[in-house]
Amino acid sequence: MALEYVTLGWNVIGIVVLAVAALSARSVALAGFGLDSLIEIGASTVV
């Protein structure tokens, strides 16, 4: 159970980093990858 929370926390940190990188680079690809990570977090909370 603790590993699930660590993984979710790591993914949230990754989203924040990707959002900052996408905004600073003005990259649609990085923004899309961040959105994919957000969807992955949503899916993992359901399962």
N, C-alpha and C positions, 0 to 999 in steps of 0.2 A: 504494500500500500504506500509506503514511504517513497518507493522508487517512482510511482506514478506521479506523486506531487513534485518530486525533483524534476522529472521530465517535463511536466507542465510548466514549472517555473523557468526551466531552461528555455522552453519554447517561447514563453512570454518575453524573456530577455532578448531572445533572437528577433522577435517581432519589433521590439523597440530599436534595436541596432539596425535592422533592415529599414525601418521607417526613416531613421535619421540619415542613413546612407542613401536611400532613394530620394529623399528631399534634397540633400546636398548635391547629389550627382544628377538630379532631375531625370532619373532612370525609371522608365515604365517597367522594365524587366525586374528590377529590384522590388518595385512596389508589388508586382504580380507574385513574386516569390514570397513576399511578406504576407500577402493575402492568402496564399496557399498554406502558409504556416498557421494563419488564423483559422482556416477551415480545418486543418489537422487538429488543432487544439479543441475545436468544437466537436469533432468526431470522437476524439479520445475521451471527452467528458461524458459522452453518451454511452460509450462502451464501458 
